[in-house]
Amino acid sequence: MENTTHWSEVEVALVNGKSRLISSKNLQPLKILNPGSFYDSCHVVLSSYGGGMVSGDQINLRITCGAHARLFLSTQANTKIFKSTDQADAEQHFNAHVGENGLAVSFPDPVVPQEKSRYKQTQHWHLHPSAVLLVVDWFHSGRMDQGEQFVFEAFSSELKVSVGNRLVLLDRFGFAPEEHIASSPANFDAYQTMFSAYLVGSPENSRLRQLAQAMQELKMPGSTGLDFNMTEQDYVLSVSEAKEGVYVLRAMGKTRQDLEPLCQHLLETLSQEEFFGYNPLERKY
């Protein structure tokens, strides 16, 4: 994967006071879009030529968000993972750098692993100590509207975030429905959509503090009480400060709609002038 000829690339830099996409290279099956905007921030949308990823597809993407630049990264639609015909994984790998006082937000639609599919993703974000990063990682149990739930073969996700040369966050998740009981209370119970958000930055950074406050506001009242019945809730959510300057939010919902208020709350915060000055996903939904 280190061969640069096999990597797509996105580079955002500050140009005349505005964050702009100055370099873009996409290799199939990835397609990179840059919606026009008069705002000072840059919006990059990831899409694909075939509407999803098939067995053996591999997306390798290098991302550079330069000094003082602001990047909002999203997807055109759900990332569909189609059936594996030869036990090969569909794979997606990000290697990203965020410069001095940069702001990077990755807010994709859910990954939807379909029946007998196999999927692996890794992300490694390298931050300048003054940068702020928010990464959303979201997946469904399958094509829920068709009643398909946890019939994929394998799903794995790894996120690493380094500040300077120091690793501050490492989160790995893997699930194989044939090896585990998805509906067990120890796994997903009745929940079908899983949402994680990771916030990293300097505790002195005002952007970090605002986003951390927005996360904390989402905490469920009474969730720590002994009489809290999780199975009666349409969604469950937890927020924790894993270490200084590192926040982790995890949520599970019975439907995508159950988690929409969570998304909207975060996007409302990101639409403030200190961040992007608008909601990049407002017209989408």
N, C-alpha and C positions, 0 to 999 in steps of 0.2 A: 504493500500500500504506500510505501514511501516514494515510489516512482512518481515524480511530479506530473508526468504525462497522463496519469490516471486520476488526477484530482481536478474537480471543478473548483472555481475560485470566485469569491466575492470580496471586494475591498471597498470600504467606505471611508471617506476622508472629509475634513472640513474645507470647503471651497467658498471663498468670499462670505464667510460667516454661516454657511449652510452645509449640512451633512449631505453628501452626494455620493452615488455609486460611481466610482472612478474606474473600476475594473471588474469585469464579469466574464466568466468562462464556464459554460455548462456542457457536460458530457452526458450522453444518454445513459440511463433513462431520466436524468434530472433536467428540468427546465427552470430557468431563473427569470422571474418577472420583476420589474421595477415600476410600480404604478406612479404616474406623474402626480406631483403635489407641489403646492406653493409654500408648504410648511418648511421649517428649518431642519427637520429630521428626515431620515431616509427609511423607506419601507421597502423591504425585499420579500418577495413571495416565492416559495418553492413549489414547483408543480412537477408533473411527469407527462411523458408523451402517451403513455398507455393507460392512464387513469389509476395507476397503482404500481406495485412491484411484484414481479413474478419470480419463480424459483431461480436462484443464481444471480439475480440483479444485485449490483453493488453501487451504492452512491458514496463517493468520497468527496467531502467539501471542506475547503480551507476558507475560513472567514477572518477578515481583518477589519476591525473597527478602530480607526485611527484616533489620535489625540483629540479630545474635546468633541468627537463625533458622537452622533446618536443613531443607533440602528434598531429598527423593529423588524424582526424576522418572523414570518408566518407561513402558512401553507394555503394553497388554493382551496383545498377540501380535505376530507379525511384521507389518511394514507392507507389505502387498501393493500393488504398483503394476500396475494392469491395462492392457491393450492400449490404445494411443492410436489413436483412430479418425480423427483429423483433424490429426495432427501437433502437437497441443497437449500441453504438458507438464503433469504433475501436479506441484504445487509445495508446499513447506513452508518457512516462514520463522519463525525465533525471534528475538526481541529481548528480552534478559534483563538484569536488574540484581540484583547481590548486594551487600547492605549490609555495614556494619562488623561484622567478626568472623563473618560469615555463612558457611555451608557449603552448597554446591549440588552435587549429583551428578545427572548425566543418564546413565541406563543403559538405553537402549532395546533391544528385540529387533531383529534385523536387518531392514533394508529388503530386500524381495525383488522386483526388477524383472522382471516376466514378459515373455513374447515380445511384441515390437513396442511395448513401453512406453517412455515418456519421463518422466524424473523430475529435478527440480532442488530442492536444499535449501540454505538459508543459515542460519547462526546467528551472532549477535553478542552476546557476553556482556560486560557492563560490571561490573568488580569494584572494590569498595573495596580499598585497599591491604592491609587486614588479612583479607580474605576468602580462601576456598579454593574452587577449582572443579575438578571432575573430569567430563570429557565423553567419552562413548563414542560412536563413529560406526562402524556395523557394516552390511555389506551382503553378500548372497549373489549368486552368478552367475545365479540364477534359481530355478525350482522343481526343486531338485536331486534330490528323491526321485522326480521324474518324468523325470529325465534331461535336463532343460532347463538349458542352460548358455550364458550369454553370447549370448542371442538378443534382448535388448532393443535399442532403438534409441539411447538416450542416457541417461547418468547423470552428474550433476554434484553436487558438494558443496563448500561453502565455510564455513570456520569462522574467525571473528575473535574475539579476546579482548583487551579493553582493561583496563588497571589504572590507576585514576584517569583521566586523559585521554590516556594513552599506549598505543598499540597494541603489544602484546608478542607476539602470535601471529597469524599469518595462514597458513592452510593451504587450498589449493584442489586439487581433484581432479576430473577429468572423463574419461569413457571412452565411446567409440562403437565397438562391436564391428565394424561394417561398415568402419571406417577403420583398425582395428588388429587384429592377430592375438592374441586373448586367450591362447592356449596358448603363445605365445612365451615363452622364459625371461626376456625383457626386460619382460614384462608379468606374467601370473599363473602361467604354466607349468601344473602339474597342480592348482593350488589353486583352491578354489571359494568360499571364504568369507573375507572381509577385515575385520579388526577393528583399529580405532585407538582409543587412549585418550590424552587430553590432560589434564595436571595443571598447574594454575597457582596460585601463591600466593607469599607472602613466605617466603624461605628460613628466617627465624626462627620461622615458625609451626610448632608441633609437629605439627599435622595434616598439613601439607604434607610434613614430614620422614618421618612414618610411612607415608604413601601412596607417597612416592618410594622408600622402602626396600622396600615391598611390590612395586613395579614392578621394582626392580633384582633382587629375588630370583627373578624369572621369567626372567632371562637364560638362554639356552641354553648349557650347557657345551660348549666346543670350537667354538662357531660362528665364532670368528675365526681358527681354524686353517686352514692350507692344505689339509688333508685332509678338511675338512668337506664332505659331499655333501648339498646342499640337497634334491635330488630324492628322496632316500631317506627324508626326514623327513615324518611325517604333518602336521606344522605347523612353521612357522618364525616366529621372534620376535626383535625388536630393541627395545632401550630406550636412549634418549639424553636427556641434559640439553641441550636446544636452546640455552638461555641460563639465567642464574641465575633460579631459581624457575619454570622452564618445562620440563616433561618430556613426552616423546612416546614412546608405545609403539605399535608396529605388529606385527601378526601376521596370518598367512595359514594356513588349514587346508584339508585336503581334504574334511572334513565338519564340521558344526557341533559334533559330539561331540568332535572333536579340540581345540576351543577351550574346552570346558566347564571343564577344570581351571584355565585362566587366569581365567575369570569367577569361579569359586568362590574362588580365592585373593584376588582383589580384594574380593569380597563379604565374605569372612571378616574382612578388615581393617576394612571399613566397618561391620561389626556390633559393633565394640568401642565401649565407653561414650563415648569421646572423639568418636565420629562419630554413629552412629544408635542404638547400644545393641541392635540386632538386625539380622537380614538381611531386608530388605523383600521379597526375592524367594524366600525359603526355601520357602514353601508353594506357590509357583507351579510349581517344578520338583520 
